[in-house]
Amino acid sequence: MAGASIKTRVQRFGLILGQVIAVLFGLWAMTLLLIAATEIFWPDDRPPPAVADAIICLGAGLSHHDRQLPGPASERRALTCAALQAAGAAPVVVFSGAGSPDRAVADAMADLALAAGLPPEAILREPASHSTIQNAAFSLALLDEGTDRVIVVSDPFHLPRAFVIFKAFGLNEVVLHAAAPMVDPVPHPDDRSIVWWVLRESVAIWFNLARATAYGAGGMLGIDRETRIAWFN
């Protein structure tokens, strides 16, 4: 009797576990499809956004071949931000992102934009962030207290998550602008495939949701904000 009871419990546990795994897989698959659709159908010819207080350029790593240079995605984002600022979209651009111990992607992007004609006085550098949540927290800390409207520049697959995060920091208006797409017919040897980025984003969304839940719980327990932001390294 005891053996039969244990067997029944194991079977029940296995059934419940299988159902949980099926639900989680379904949620992940739905997330993956939505991200892929965002990347595919995001319009390339959107008009320049109305004037904002600042443009925030989200980094995407350094080049694997030269750790002093931005990677291809970071390069496209930096040049897009320089073009937006030149068109009058905002007075300043915040380049955001850590990198290697010797070189932050924020500095690599800022230097590239500077070489492309972005005025030095229009450049702010945020070289400490290791996640999108830290991008938002540290970049907004560099801006004036009255900042109410920002333009966030990244790739389409990343923009929905960035929007939610920046809105969570209390901004009245967050305008999304996609970086210029890659037009070189020969893929850059340093560039990861879009499949890799989309798969990564489909996991990052749920990982960030879990960490955001921990962030909120930590606040309820009285843990200070700086400590909780550091959890997002």
N, C-alpha and C positions, 0 to 999 in steps of 0.2 A: 504493500500500500504506500509506504513512504517513497519507494522508488518511483512508483507511478505518479505520485504527487510532484516529485521533483522534476520528472520528465515533462509533466503538464506545464509547470512553471517556466521551464526552459523554453518550451515551444511557444508559450504566450509571450515571453520576453523577446524571442526571436521574431515573432510576428509584429510586435510593437516596434522593435528596432527596424525591421524592414519597412514599415509604414513611415517611420520618421525619416529614414534615408531617402525613401521615394519622394516625400514632400520636399526635403531639402534639395534634392536633385532637380525637382521640378521648378523650384524657386530660382535656383542657379541658372537652369536652362532658359527660363523666361527672362532673367536679367541679361544673359548673354545675347539673346535675340534682340532685346530692346537696345542694347549698346551697339550691336552690329548695325541695326536699322538707323540709329542716330548717326553713326559714322558714314553710312552709305548715302543717306538722304539729306544730310545737312546741306543747305544751299551754299554754293560757292560764290554766288554773286550778290550777297546781301549788301545793302548800302552802308556807308560808314555810319557808325552810331552817333547820336547827338552828344553834345559836349558833356563830359563828366569831370569829376574832381581829380581822378587819377586813372591810369591804366595799370593793371597788375599783370605781369608776365610770369606765368608759372613754368618753372624749369622742368626739363625732362632728361637731365643727366649730361655728363661730359662725353666727348668723343672717346671711343675705346682705343683709337690709334694715336691720339695726341691729347693728353689729359689737361692741356692748357686751353683747349678749344671746346665750344659747346657741341654736343651731339647734334645730329641732323634735325631732330624734332625741336630741340632747344633753339637751334639756329633759325628755323622757320618762325618760331614764336617771337624771337627777339626782333627779327626784321619786320614782322607784321606790326609789332608794337611801335617800332621806329616810324613806320609809314603812317600809322594812325596818329601819332603825336605830330608828325609833320603836317598832317591834314587838319590839325586843330581839334582833335577829339578830346584831348586833355593836356594840361600843362606839364604833368610829370608822368614818368613811367617807373614803377617799382619792379625791379628784376629780383625774383625770389627763388631761392633754392640753394641748399648746400651741395657738396660734391665730394671731392677727395680732400684729405687733410691739407693738401697744398694749394687747392684751387676750388673755389665755389662756383657752381654753375651760374649763380647770380652775377658774379664778376665776369665770367666768360661771356655771358649774354650781353651784359652792359658794355663791355669793351667792343664787342662786335657791332652793337647798335651805335656806339660812339663813332666807330670807323665808317659806319653807313650814313653819318650825318646828324645823328641825334645830339642836340646841344648838351654839354656837360651839366648845365644847371637844371636840365629836365630829367636827370638820372638819379634815382634812389636805389640803393643796393641792400638787399636783405639776404645775407649769406648763411643763415643758421637753420633754416627749416628743412625737415626731413620728410614731410608729409603735406598733403593738401590742407589739412587742418592747421598745421603750423604755418604754411604759406599765408593763410588768411590772418591768423593771430599776429604774426610778426610783421607782415606787410602793413596791416591797418594801424599797427602801433607807430609806424613811421610817418603816418599822414596826420594832417590837422584834425583836431577833435571834431570839427564840424563836417567832416567828410560824410557825404550822404549818398553819393552815386559813383560807382566805379565800373570800369570796363575790365572784364577778366578775359585774358587771351590764353587759349590752350587749343588742343585738338578736339574735334567734335565728340569723340568717345568719352572724353574727360569732363566736358563742360557741364553736363547735368549734375554730377556729383559736386563739382566746384560751386555751382549755383547754390545748392542746398547748404553747403558749408559756409559760404560767404554770407548768405542770408541769416544763418544762425548767429552770426556775430553782430546782428542788429542793423545792417545797412538797409536804407529805404529802397534803394534800387541797385540791382546787380545786372549789368548788361553783358551778355555773352558774345564773344567774337572769336570765330575759329581762325587759327593760324592758316596762312596761305598753304594750299596743298602742294605736295611734291610734284614738280613738273618735269624733272629730269627723267628722260626715258630710260636711262641706265641707273638702276638702284644704287644708292650710295652703299659701299661695303660696310659702313659703320651703322647703317640704319636697320633697326629691328623691323620685322614684318608687321603689318597692321593686324594680322591674326594674333601675334604675340601681345600687342598692346590691348586688343579687345579682350582676350582671355584674362590678362592681368587685371583689367578694370572690372571684369565681372566678379572677380574674387575680392578686389579692393573695396568694392561697395559694401559687401557684407562684413568684411573685416573692420571697416571704418564704422559701420553701424554698431558692431559689438563694442568697439573702443569708445564710441560716443555714449553708449549706455553706461559703460564704466565711468566715463567722465562725469555724467550726470549723477550717478550714484556716489561718486567721490565727493562731489559738491554737497550733497545731502549729508554726508558724513563729516563735513567740515574741513576737507582737504583743500589747501589753497590752490588758486587757479594756476600759478606757475608750475607747481608740481604736476598737476593734471595735464597741462599742455605738454610737459616733457614725456608723458606716456605715449605720445604720438610720434616719437622718433622712429 
